[in-house]
Amino acid sequence: SRLALDDSSLNLNASLGPPRDDDSIFISVASYRDPSCRNTLRHAFLRASNPEKLNVGIIQQNCQRNCTTSQGWGKTRLTVNSDPDE
């Protein structure tokens, strides 16, 4: 949506700086109610030749009660109720 791109409060045009130059590996994980996420990360570190070079960014969404989820982006975002995890 053009609205999100024009919304300066979202910082979508911010400079992120230069990429790292240290042989590190970044693993980005988005986990939606995935009970095996922990094991996935564990295996990544166990199987890595150089686990000290791994950097992990994870967004894990789980919900037990009073669950909500978001739809849309920026000013069009809505929050709606959703069912808890089993």
N, C-alpha and C positions, 0 to 999 in steps of 0.2 A: 504494500500500500504506500502511496506517495506520502500520506500523512505521517507515517513512521519515519520515513527518510528526512522529512522536514522538521521533525521534532528534536530540537537541540538537546533537550534533557535526556535523551536516550544515548547520547555520545556515540552515535554510529559513524561519525566522521573523525573520531579521535585518532591521533597517531599512536600506533602500538609499539613504535621503536623498531630497531633492526632485529632480524632473527638471531637466535643464539648460534654460536659457532664453537660448540664444545663437545660434539659427538653425542649429545644427549638425545633421548627419544621421548616424545610426548605421546601419551595414550589418552585419548579423550573418550569417555564412556557416558552415554546417556542411558540410564536404566529406569524403566518404568515397571514397577512392581515385579521385579525379577529376583526370585529367591536365590538364583545361582550367581548373582553378580559378585559376591564375595569370593567365590571359588574361581571365577574368571580372572580376577585381579591376582589372586594367590598364584594361579598357574602362570600368569604372565611373568611374575617375579621369579618363580621357580625355574622356568624354562629359559630365561634371559641369560645370555653369555656374560653380560655385565649389568646385573640388576641395579647397581649403583647409578647407572646412567638413565634409568627410567624415571620419568616424571608423569604423574597421573592426575588428570582433572576429571572428577566424576560428579554427575548430577544424578542422584538416586531418589526417585519419588516413590514413597510408600505412604500408606495411610491406614490408620487403625480406627479412627472415629472422627466425626465432624469433618468429613472430607469435602474438599472443593477442588476444582480444576479451573484453569483459565483457557479462554478461547480468544483468538484475535491478537492484535499487536498494537502497542502504543495507545492512542486515544480510543481505539476500537475494542480494546480488551474488555471481556466480560468474565466474571467469576460465577461458576455454576456449581451446584451440589453434585457429588458423585458418591458411589457406593464404596464402603471400606474394603480393604483387602481381606481375603478369607484367611 
